[in-house]
Amino acid sequence: MRRGRWALALCLTLTLTLTVTACSGDDDEKTTLRVLAGPDLAVLEPLLDELRDETGVELDMDYRADADTGDDLVPGTGTGKGGGGHDLAWLSTDRSFRLRHKDTAQRLLRTPTMLSPVVVGLRPDVARELRAKSREGRLSWADIADAAATGTVRFGMADPRQTGSGLAALVGVATAAAGTGGALRENDVSCDRLRGFRSGQKLTADSTRDLLDDFVDHPGTANALITYESDLLALNSGGRLKEKLEIVRPQDGMVLADFPLLLLDPDDPGRRAAYDKVVEWLQRDSVQEKIMRTALRRPVSPSVRRDGQLRAPVGNALFFPDQLAVVERLLDDYGDPRRRVPDQVIFLLDFSGSMRGERMKALREAFADLSGADSSATGKFARFYQGERLTVVRFGGRVLEEKTVTVGGQKDLTTLADLVARGGYGDATAVWTALDHGYRTASTVVADDPERAVSIVLMTDGENNSGIAYEEFVRRYEARAAETRAAVHTYPVHFGEADAGALRRAATKTGGRMVDARGSSLSEAFKEIRGCR
């Protein structure tokens, strides 16, 4: 009798267990989705168990570096998934992927899950110094670039070729430097506007986590960090710093990361249903609040009240370029952050008699502006920077003087100003003799230091009437080493009564371009050209 009652109880227990299991979705209704995830998503691990328990969908996270995620989002043959066998992708940003694989990206389902702008973290003493110099105490990317050029700001930033945060930071700076208010175009990318900024980068890494570790482990190397707002908030609250960084949200705009969740095969009804469950769960206000407190990122839902510093306004959200060629040119121009050799510019300056008076005054003002006197946004982006090597060649009917200065501080800029202010005019204009001399100097630099970028800026207000002819210059130029001809370009500044046709031919011959200063100022022409194609 007891055995019968025991058997009946066992049957009832098993029946009840099977019923609860089926209703809770733990067996047949459970779905596992394999997720290609950026490393910035690892912070959400504590919430994934809740997601599984409440939706029946388990996310199997496969963390990859940002640079390794692009091609894996392209569907593979016969799998119906991404090339790496993933069902979903969850990244800090998919902007680069969308530019590189437009057709694939258009068919994927995409849902933003949280927000974080790329901002600047400054040590308090540096922040105070910069705010004291700025209007109303508000800082811009131009202020950061200016301070980087003088050596005041030494920053860490993840490699833009490898990380979403680094690329977003670079796009933000370049967009602010262009000053158009819109998405970057190819002709907006100009190396002269980023030289001063990039000279301040002292730390880099292939991931944000490694960057933060290096910043903490080498406190004397950098005094600023450029990365996601959430990274800086986490670093400040983590007890790893002796003093917290002051978070600066540049007033000229920031690029926002929206951490999209992507469904890689929208045509699969099972995966689509599971994706919809995950999206619905992530968009709940209660979950958005948990994400905000766990990951320190801004909710995508406008109805969720922001906590603490996340209440600070983002301001102007900068556009990401809509053309792949723009991004590739920007990355190529910025180069490898680990191999940063300052450039050398050789200025060939006309000191013939016609330059006396107002023209010479304009030339001196141009050099003063490049030395920091110009407080405009474009002036801050285009100024001379720490480590830059500047060679000034004064010429008239012959080469009058040559001097090279490596910028290390105000003393060197004063030396440069004195050189330009010095008298000693020539009685003729030997344009092509001066240019040939410039290439002789450049050839020595290229041979001695192949990693250093060298360019020539030629400024004259008159036609050649002394020294060698243009044809002789060309003959000598073509006889120079191929390395020099490939690396060193001439950028003439057309001023006064100079022969525009001859200067344009010289620019074309050497791979540079001419800037006409007659409709503007020498200062604007020099800021525009600075050895940039």
C-alpha positions as CSV (number, residue, x, y, z in Angstrom):
1,M,0.0,0.0,0.0
2,R,2.8,2.4,0.9
3,R,4.6,1.4,-2.3
4,G,1.5,2.4,-4.3
5,R,1.1,5.7,-2.6
6,W,4.8,6.4,-3.2
7,A,4.5,5.6,-6.9
8,L,1.4,7.9,-7.2
9,A,3.3,10.7,-5.5
10,L,6.2,10.2,-7.8
11,C,4.0,10.4,-10.9
12,L,2.3,13.5,-9.6
13,T,5.7,15.1,-8.9
14,L,7.0,14.3,-12.4
15,T,3.9,15.6,-14.0
16,L,4.1,18.9,-12.1
17,T,7.8,19.3,-12.9
18,L,7.3,18.8,-16.6
19,T,4.4,21.2,-16.6
20,V,6.4,24.0,-14.8
21,T,9.4,23.4,-17.1
22,A,7.3,23.7,-20.2
23,C,5.6,26.9,-19.0
24,S,8.9,28.5,-17.9
25,G,10.5,27.9,-21.3
26,D,13.6,26.2,-19.9
27,D,13.8,23.3,-22.3
28,D,12.0,23.3,-25.7
29,E,11.4,27.1,-25.6
30,K,15.0,28.0,-24.7
31,T,17.0,29.5,-27.5
32,T,20.7,30.1,-27.6
33,L,22.1,32.8,-30.0
34,R,25.8,33.1,-30.7
35,V,26.8,36.8,-30.5
36,L,29.8,38.4,-32.1
37,A,30.5,41.1,-29.5
38,G,32.9,44.0,-29.1
39,P,35.0,44.1,-25.9
40,D,33.1,47.1,-24.7
41,L,30.0,44.8,-24.2
42,A,31.7,42.6,-21.6
43,V,30.5,44.9,-18.8
44,L,26.9,43.7,-19.4
45,E,27.7,40.1,-18.5
46,P,25.9,40.5,-15.1
47,L,22.6,41.2,-16.9
48,L,22.7,38.3,-19.3
49,D,21.4,35.8,-16.8
50,E,18.4,38.0,-16.2
51,L,17.8,38.2,-19.9
52,R,17.9,34.4,-20.2
53,D,15.6,33.8,-17.2
54,E,13.0,36.4,-18.4
55,T,13.0,35.7,-22.1
56,G,14.2,32.2,-22.5
57,V,17.0,33.5,-24.9
58,E,20.6,32.9,-23.9
59,L,23.3,35.0,-25.5
60,D,26.6,33.1,-26.1
61,M,29.0,36.0,-26.3
62,D,32.1,35.7,-28.5
63,Y,34.2,38.8,-27.7
64,R,36.5,40.1,-30.4
65,A,38.6,43.2,-30.9
66,D,36.8,45.9,-32.9
67,A,39.1,45.5,-35.8
68,D,38.3,41.7,-36.1
69,T,34.5,42.1,-36.3
70,G,33.9,43.6,-39.7
71,D,34.4,40.7,-42.1
72,D,32.7,38.3,-39.7
73,L,29.5,40.1,-40.2
74,V,29.4,39.2,-43.9
75,P,27.1,36.2,-44.4
76,G,28.9,32.9,-45.1
77,T,27.9,30.4,-47.7
78,G,25.2,27.9,-46.7
79,T,25.1,28.8,-43.0
80,G,22.6,31.6,-43.0
81,K,24.7,33.4,-40.4
82,G,27.6,35.7,-40.3
83,G,30.9,34.5,-41.7
84,G,31.9,33.4,-38.2
85,G,28.8,31.4,-37.5
86,H,27.1,34.1,-35.4
87,D,23.5,34.9,-35.1
88,L,23.8,38.4,-33.7
89,A,26.4,41.1,-33.5
90,W,26.6,43.5,-30.6
91,L,29.2,46.3,-31.1
92,S,30.1,49.7,-29.8
93,T,29.6,50.9,-33.4
94,D,29.0,49.4,-36.8
95,R,29.7,52.6,-38.8
96,S,32.9,51.4,-40.5
97,F,31.2,48.0,-41.3
98,R,28.3,49.8,-42.9
99,L,30.6,51.8,-45.1
100,R,32.6,48.8,-46.2
101,H,29.7,46.4,-46.7
102,K,26.8,48.6,-47.7
103,D,24.7,45.8,-49.4
104,T,25.1,43.5,-46.4
105,A,24.4,46.2,-43.8
106,Q,21.2,47.3,-45.5
107,R,19.5,43.9,-44.9
108,L,20.5,43.5,-41.3
109,L,18.1,44.4,-38.5
110,R,19.7,47.0,-36.3
111,T,18.6,48.3,-32.8
112,P,20.6,50.9,-30.7
113,T,20.8,49.7,-27.1
114,M,22.7,52.5,-25.2
115,L,24.7,55.7,-25.9
116,S,28.1,57.0,-25.0
117,P,29.9,60.1,-26.5
118,V,33.6,60.2,-27.1
119,V,34.9,62.8,-24.6
120,V,38.2,64.0,-23.0
121,G,39.3,63.3,-19.5
122,L,41.8,65.8,-18.1
123,R,43.9,65.8,-15.0
124,P,42.4,68.6,-12.8
125,D,45.5,70.9,-13.0
126,V,45.5,70.7,-16.8
127,A,41.7,71.3,-16.9
128,R,42.1,74.4,-14.8
129,E,44.9,75.8,-17.0
130,L,42.9,75.3,-20.2
131,R,39.7,76.7,-18.8
132,A,41.5,79.8,-17.6
133,K,42.6,80.5,-21.2
134,S,39.2,79.7,-22.8
135,R,36.2,81.9,-23.3
136,E,33.6,81.3,-20.6
137,G,35.6,78.3,-19.4
138,R,34.2,76.0,-22.0
139,L,36.6,73.8,-23.9
140,S,36.5,72.7,-27.5
141,W,38.4,70.2,-29.7
142,A,40.3,73.2,-31.0
143,D,41.5,74.0,-27.4
144,I,42.6,70.4,-26.9
145,A,44.5,70.5,-30.3
146,D,46.1,73.8,-29.4
147,A,47.2,72.5,-26.0
148,A,48.5,69.2,-27.6
149,A,50.6,71.3,-30.0
150,T,52.3,73.2,-27.1
151,G,52.9,70.0,-25.1
152,T,50.4,71.0,-22.4
153,V,48.1,68.1,-23.1
154,R,49.7,64.7,-23.5
155,F,46.9,62.2,-24.2
156,G,46.2,58.6,-24.5
157,M,43.8,57.4,-27.3
158,A,43.1,53.9,-28.6
159,D,44.4,53.2,-32.1
160,P,41.8,54.5,-34.6
161,R,42.7,51.8,-37.0
162,Q,41.8,49.1,-34.5
163,T,39.1,50.5,-32.2
164,G,35.7,52.1,-32.5
165,S,36.5,54.6,-29.8
166,G,39.7,55.7,-31.4
167,L,38.1,56.1,-34.8
168,A,35.2,58.1,-33.3
169,A,37.6,60.4,-31.5
170,L,39.6,61.0,-34.7
171,V,36.4,61.7,-36.7
172,G,35.2,64.1,-34.0
173,V,38.5,66.1,-34.0
174,A,38.7,66.1,-37.8
175,T,35.1,67.2,-38.2
176,A,35.6,70.0,-35.7
177,A,38.8,71.1,-37.5
178,A,36.9,71.2,-40.9
179,G,34.4,73.6,-39.3
180,T,31.7,72.8,-41.9
181,G,29.0,71.6,-39.4
182,G,28.4,68.6,-41.5
183,A,29.8,65.1,-42.2
184,L,33.4,65.1,-43.3
185,R,34.1,65.1,-47.1
186,E,37.3,64.0,-48.7
187,N,38.5,67.5,-49.3
188,D,37.9,68.4,-45.6
189,V,40.6,65.9,-44.5
190,S,43.7,68.0,-44.4
191,C,46.9,66.9,-42.6
192,D,47.8,70.4,-41.5
193,R,44.8,70.6,-39.2
194,L,45.6,67.4,-37.3
195,R,49.4,67.7,-36.9
196,G,49.3,69.6,-33.7
197,F,46.6,67.4,-32.2
198,R,48.4,64.1,-33.1
199,S,51.7,65.4,-31.7
200,G,50.1,65.2,-28.2
201,Q,49.3,61.5,-28.4
202,K,51.7,59.7,-26.0
203,L,49.8,56.5,-25.3
204,T,47.9,54.1,-27.6
205,A,46.5,50.6,-27.6
206,D,44.5,48.1,-29.6
207,S,41.7,48.1,-27.1
208,T,40.1,50.5,-24.6
209,R,40.9,48.2,-21.7
210,D,44.6,48.1,-22.5
211,L,44.6,51.9,-23.0
212,L,43.1,52.4,-19.5
213,D,45.6,50.0,-18.0
214,D,48.5,51.7,-19.6
215,F,47.3,55.1,-18.4
216,V,47.0,53.9,-14.8
217,D,50.3,52.0,-14.9
218,H,52.3,54.9,-16.4
219,P,51.0,58.0,-14.7
220,G,53.8,60.3,-15.9
221,T,53.3,59.6,-19.6
222,A,49.9,61.2,-20.2
223,N,47.7,63.7,-18.4
224,A,44.6,63.1,-20.5
225,L,42.5,60.3,-22.0
226,I,40.2,60.5,-25.1
227,T,37.7,57.7,-25.1
228,Y,34.0,56.9,-24.3
229,E,32.4,58.8,-21.5
230,S,31.5,55.5,-19.9
231,D,35.2,54.4,-19.8
232,L,36.1,57.6,-17.9
233,L,33.3,57.4,-15.5
234,A,34.2,53.8,-14.7
235,L,37.9,54.7,-14.3
236,N,37.0,57.6,-11.9
237,S,34.8,55.4,-9.8
238,G,37.2,52.4,-9.8
239,G,39.7,53.7,-7.2
240,R,42.7,53.2,-9.6
241,L,43.5,56.9,-9.9
242,K,45.1,59.2,-7.3
243,E,42.9,62.0,-8.5
244,K,39.9,61.7,-10.7
245,L,39.9,63.0,-14.3
246,E,37.7,66.0,-15.1
247,I,35.4,65.0,-18.0
248,V,35.3,67.5,-20.8
249,R,32.5,67.3,-23.4
250,P,33.9,69.5,-26.2
251,Q,31.5,72.3,-27.1
252,D,32.2,71.9,-30.9
253,G,30.6,68.4,-30.8
254,M,31.1,64.8,-30.1
255,V,30.6,61.5,-31.9
256,L,28.1,59.2,-30.2
257,A,28.4,55.4,-30.0
258,D,24.9,53.7,-29.9
259,F,26.1,50.0,-29.3
260,P,23.8,48.5,-31.9
261,L,22.4,44.9,-31.7
262,L,22.4,43.4,-35.2
263,L,20.4,40.4,-36.4
264,L,22.6,38.8,-39.1
265,D,19.9,36.7,-40.8
266,P,16.5,38.5,-40.7
267,D,14.9,35.8,-42.9
268,D,15.2,33.1,-40.3
269,P,11.9,33.2,-38.4
270,G,13.2,31.4,-35.3
271,R,16.2,33.8,-34.9
272,R,14.0,36.8,-35.7
273,A,11.5,35.8,-32.9
274,A,14.4,35.4,-30.4
275,Y,16.0,38.7,-31.5
276,D,12.6,40.5,-31.0
277,K,12.4,39.1,-27.5
278,V,15.9,40.3,-26.7
279,V,15.3,43.8,-28.2
280,E,12.0,44.1,-26.3
281,W,13.7,43.2,-23.0
282,L,16.6,45.6,-23.6
283,Q,14.3,48.5,-24.4
284,R,12.3,48.2,-21.1
285,D,12.9,51.3,-18.9
286,S,13.8,49.1,-16.0
287,V,16.5,47.3,-18.0
288,Q,17.7,50.6,-19.5
289,E,18.2,51.8,-15.9
290,K,20.2,48.7,-15.0
291,I,22.4,49.2,-18.1
292,M,22.9,52.8,-17.1
293,R,24.1,51.8,-13.6
294,T,26.1,48.8,-14.7
295,A,27.8,50.1,-17.8
296,L,27.6,53.9,-17.1
297,R,26.1,54.5,-20.5
298,R,23.2,56.8,-21.4
299,P,19.8,55.2,-22.0
300,V,18.4,55.2,-25.5
301,S,14.9,55.7,-24.0
302,P,14.1,59.4,-23.4
303,S,11.8,58.4,-20.5
304,V,14.6,57.1,-18.3
305,R,16.0,59.7,-16.0
306,R,19.8,60.0,-16.2
307,D,22.0,59.6,-13.2
308,G,24.8,61.8,-12.0
309,Q,27.2,63.0,-14.7
310,L,25.1,61.4,-17.4
311,R,22.7,64.3,-17.0
312,A,25.3,66.6,-18.7
313,P,24.1,67.6,-22.1
314,V,25.8,66.0,-25.1
315,G,25.3,69.1,-27.2
316,N,26.1,68.9,-30.9
317,A,26.3,65.2,-32.1
318,L,28.8,65.1,-34.9
319,F,28.0,63.2,-38.1
320,F,30.1,60.2,-39.1
321,P,31.4,60.3,-42.7
322,D,29.1,58.7,-45.2
323,Q,31.9,57.7,-47.6
324,L,34.5,55.0,-47.1
325,A,37.1,57.0,-49.0
326,V,36.9,59.8,-46.3
327,V,37.6,57.4,-43.5
328,E,40.4,55.7,-45.3
329,R,42.1,59.0,-46.1
330,L,41.6,60.2,-42.5
331,L,43.3,57.0,-41.2
332,D,46.1,57.1,-43.7
333,D,46.8,60.7,-42.9
334,Y,46.8,60.2,-39.1
335,G,49.2,57.2,-39.5
336,D,50.5,54.8,-37.0
337,P,50.3,56.3,-33.4
338,R,53.2,54.1,-32.4
339,R,55.6,55.5,-35.0
340,R,55.2,59.2,-34.8
341,V,58.1,61.2,-36.3
342,P,57.5,65.0,-36.5
343,D,57.4,66.5,-39.9
344,Q,59.8,69.0,-41.4
345,V,58.6,71.9,-43.5
346,I,61.1,73.9,-45.6
347,F,59.8,77.5,-46.1
348,L,61.4,79.3,-49.1
349,L,60.6,82.9,-48.4
350,D,61.0,85.7,-51.0
351,F,63.0,88.6,-49.4
352,S,63.4,90.6,-52.6
353,G,62.9,94.4,-52.5
354,S,59.3,94.2,-53.6
355,M,58.5,92.5,-50.2
356,R,59.3,95.6,-48.2
357,G,56.6,97.3,-46.3
358,E,53.0,95.8,-46.0
359,R,53.9,92.5,-47.7
360,M,56.7,91.8,-45.3
361,K,54.4,92.8,-42.4
362,A,51.8,90.2,-43.7
363,L,54.5,87.5,-43.9
364,R,55.6,88.2,-40.3
365,E,52.0,88.2,-39.1
366,A,51.5,84.8,-40.8
367,F,54.4,83.3,-38.9
368,A,53.1,84.9,-35.7
369,D,49.7,83.3,-36.2
370,L,51.3,79.9,-36.9
371,S,53.3,80.4,-33.7
372,G,50.1,80.7,-31.6
373,A,48.9,84.3,-32.0
374,D,45.8,83.2,-33.9
375,S,43.2,82.3,-31.3
376,S,40.6,81.3,-33.8
377,A,39.5,77.6,-34.1
378,T,41.4,77.2,-37.4
379,G,44.4,78.9,-35.9
380,K,44.5,76.5,-33.0
381,F,44.3,73.5,-35.3
382,A,47.0,74.8,-37.8
383,R,49.7,76.1,-35.5
384,F,53.3,74.9,-35.2
385,Y,53.7,72.1,-32.8
386,Q,56.1,70.4,-30.4
387,G,58.8,68.5,-32.2
388,E,58.1,70.0,-35.6
389,R,61.2,70.9,-37.5
390,L,61.0,74.2,-39.5
391,T,63.6,75.3,-42.0
392,V,63.5,78.9,-43.2
393,V,65.3,79.9,-46.3
394,R,65.4,83.6,-47.1
395,F,66.2,84.4,-50.8
396,G,66.4,87.3,-53.2
397,G,68.6,87.1,-56.2
398,R,70.3,84.2,-54.4
399,V,69.9,82.3,-51.2
400,L,70.5,84.8,-48.4
401,E,70.2,82.6,-45.3
402,E,69.0,79.2,-44.0
403,K,68.2,78.2,-40.5
404,T,66.4,75.2,-39.0
405,V,64.5,75.3,-35.7
406,T,63.0,72.3,-33.9
407,V,60.0,73.5,-31.9
408,G,60.4,72.8,-28.2
409,G,58.9,75.9,-26.6
410,Q,58.4,79.6,-26.9
411,K,62.1,80.3,-27.2
412,D,62.3,78.4,-30.5
413,L,59.2,80.2,-31.9
414,T,60.8,83.5,-30.9
415,T,64.0,82.5,-32.8
416,L,61.8,81.8,-35.8
417,A,60.0,85.1,-35.6
418,D,63.4,86.9,-35.3
419,L,64.6,85.2,-38.4
420,V,61.6,86.3,-40.4
421,A,61.7,89.8,-39.0
422,R,65.4,90.2,-39.9
423,G,66.2,92.6,-42.7
424,G,68.6,92.0,-45.6
425,Y,66.6,92.2,-48.8
426,G,67.9,91.1,-52.1
427,D,67.8,93.1,-55.3
428,A,66.3,90.3,-57.5
429,T,64.1,87.2,-57.4
430,A,65.7,83.8,-58.0
431,V,62.7,81.6,-57.6
432,W,64.0,78.4,-59.2
433,T,67.5,78.7,-57.6
434,A,65.7,78.9,-54.2
435,L,63.5,75.8,-55.0
436,D,66.6,73.9,-56.2
437,H,68.3,74.8,-52.9
438,G,65.2,73.6,-51.0
439,Y,65.3,70.2,-52.7
440,R,69.0,69.9,-52.0
441,T,68.2,70.4,-48.3
442,A,65.3,68.0,-48.5
443,S,67.4,65.3,-50.1
444,T,69.7,65.3,-47.2
445,V,66.8,65.0,-44.7
446,V,65.3,62.1,-46.7
447,A,68.6,60.3,-46.9
448,D,69.4,60.8,-43.2
449,D,65.9,60.3,-41.8
450,P,63.6,58.3,-44.2
451,E,60.7,58.2,-41.6
452,R,60.4,62.0,-41.5
453,A,57.8,63.6,-43.8
454,V,59.3,66.6,-45.6
455,S,57.6,69.2,-47.6
456,I,58.5,72.5,-49.2
457,V,56.4,75.7,-49.1
458,L,57.5,78.3,-51.7
459,M,56.3,81.9,-51.2
460,T,57.1,84.6,-53.7
461,D,55.5,87.9,-54.9
462,G,57.3,88.2,-58.2
463,E,58.5,86.5,-61.3
464,N,61.9,84.8,-61.6
465,N,64.5,87.2,-62.9
466,S,67.7,85.8,-61.6
467,G,69.5,82.5,-61.1
468,I,68.6,79.4,-63.0
469,A,65.7,79.0,-65.3
470,Y,62.7,76.8,-64.7
471,E,63.9,74.3,-67.2
472,E,67.2,73.9,-65.4
473,F,65.4,73.4,-62.1
474,V,63.4,70.6,-63.8
475,R,66.5,69.0,-65.1
476,R,68.1,69.0,-61.7
477,Y,64.9,67.8,-60.0
478,E,64.6,64.8,-62.3
479,A,68.2,63.9,-61.6
480,R,67.6,63.7,-57.9
481,A,67.1,60.4,-56.1
482,A,63.7,58.7,-56.7
483,E,63.1,58.6,-52.9
484,T,63.3,62.4,-52.8
485,R,61.1,62.9,-55.8
486,A,58.5,60.5,-54.4
487,A,58.4,62.0,-50.8
488,V,59.0,65.7,-51.1
489,H,56.3,67.9,-52.7
490,T,56.2,71.7,-53.4
491,Y,53.4,73.9,-52.3
492,P,53.7,77.4,-53.8
493,V,51.9,80.4,-52.4
494,H,50.9,82.8,-55.1
495,F,51.3,86.3,-53.9
496,G,51.6,89.8,-55.4
497,E,52.8,89.7,-59.0
498,A,54.1,86.2,-59.0
499,D,53.7,84.1,-62.1
500,A,50.8,81.8,-61.3
501,G,51.3,79.6,-64.3
502,A,54.9,78.9,-63.5
503,L,54.1,78.2,-59.8
504,R,51.3,75.9,-60.8
505,R,53.6,74.0,-63.1
506,A,56.2,73.5,-60.3
507,A,53.5,72.2,-58.0
508,T,52.2,69.8,-60.6
509,K,55.7,68.6,-61.4
510,T,56.6,67.9,-57.8
511,G,53.2,66.4,-56.7
512,G,52.0,69.4,-54.6
513,R,49.5,72.1,-55.2
514,M,49.4,75.9,-55.4
515,V,47.4,78.2,-53.1
516,D,46.4,81.7,-54.2
517,A,46.9,84.2,-51.4
518,R,45.8,87.2,-53.4
519,G,42.2,86.8,-52.4
520,S,42.9,86.2,-48.8
521,S,45.8,86.7,-46.4
522,L,49.2,85.0,-46.3
523,S,48.2,83.7,-42.9
524,E,45.2,81.9,-44.3
525,A,47.2,80.6,-47.2
526,F,49.9,79.2,-44.9
527,K,47.3,77.6,-42.6
528,E,45.7,76.0,-45.6
529,I,48.8,74.6,-47.2
530,R,51.4,73.7,-44.6
531,G,52.7,71.0,-46.9
532,C,49.4,69.2,-47.5
533,R,48.0,67.9,-50.7
